[in-house]
């Protein structure tokens, strides 16, 4: 980068990609637990897969964010999906393959993947 124009173009491109982290209340929010327990269990690839899959499908109504410990370390990696007007869904023991299904079934089609939720695993 050698000019101010190049820097401004880079800034504008980065701003365009920030829609995945917008905190608008009208958006579906996916929050991935990224405390040390989550990261040790594989949360980083899980979060990256959420970002990749939502971008691949151009889901502009979904925001991806990270948080600290969600409090259920034995079930990490954990992600919570919050759809406006609906009950929060907590997914546990996630893998990249599970994320791909969650994006298609829950985020695209509105059908939570019950067998990946904390209620199904804790039984």
N, C-alpha and C positions, 0 to 999 in steps of 0.2 A: 504494500500500500504506500503510495507516494504522494497522493494529493488529498485535499480535503473532500473533494467530490467522491473519491473512492471510499473514504471513511463514511460519508453520509449515505452512500448507496448500501454499504454493509449494514449500517444502522437501520435503514429502511427495510432491508430484507429480514433482519432480525426481528423488527417490530411486527412484520407480517406473520412470522412464525409464532409469535407470542399468543395468538388466539387459543392455543392449546392450554394456556395457563390463565386465561381470563377468569375472574371470579364473579361474573354476572350471575344473579340469582335465577335467571331464565335458563341457564345451562345445566346439563347433566354434569355432575362432578364425580371424578374418579380420584380417590385419595389413596396413595400407596404408602404403607408404613415403611419409613426409611431410617429407623433408629439402628443402632449397631446390631441388635438381634435380627432385624429384618434383612439388613445387608448381608449378614453372615449366612442367612438362610437362602439368599438368592433374590432379594427384592430388586436389586438394580436391573438385572435382565428382564424381570417382570415389568418394571416401570417402563423400560425402553420398549418393550413389546407393546404395551398399551399405547405409547406415543406413536410407534410405527404403524400399528393396525388402524388407529383412528385417522392418522394422516393418509394412509393408503386408501381409505374409504371416504376421505374428505368430510369427516364428521365435524363440522364447524360448530355444532351445538354441544360438544363435549369438551370439558376442560380436565386436564390431567395435572395433579399436584402431588406433592409429597408431604408427609407429616412425620413426627417423631413416633415414639412407641405408642401403639394402639392399646397395649396392655394384655395381649394374649400371645406372649412370646412363643409358646409351644406350638402355635398354629401358623407361624410365619412361613413364607411371605403372605401378607394380608393386604387386601384392597377393599375399600368401601365405595360403593356406587350409590350416589344420591341423585335421584331423578326428582325434579320439582313436583310436589304434590303426591309423592309416593313414599313408602317406607324405605329407609336406608337398607341396603343389602350388603352384608359383610362376607366377602369371599376369603377363604383360608387355604393354606398349603398350596399356593399357586405355583404354576409352571408357565413357561411361555406357550405351551400347547393349550393349557386351560384358558389363558388370556385370549388367544385367538377365538376360542368358542364363546367366551363371555362377550367379546366385542360384537360378534355376529348375532348371537342369540339375545343378549340383554340390551346392548347399546343401540344396535340397528333395529331389531325386531321387538324390543320391549318385553322379552320373556326371560326373567332371571334363571340362571342355571342352578337350580336348587341343590343338586348333589355336590356343588363346590362351596356351599355356604357353611357358616359356623354351626348352624342348627343341624345340618345333616352330618357333619364330621363329629360333633360332640356327642352324638347318640351312642 
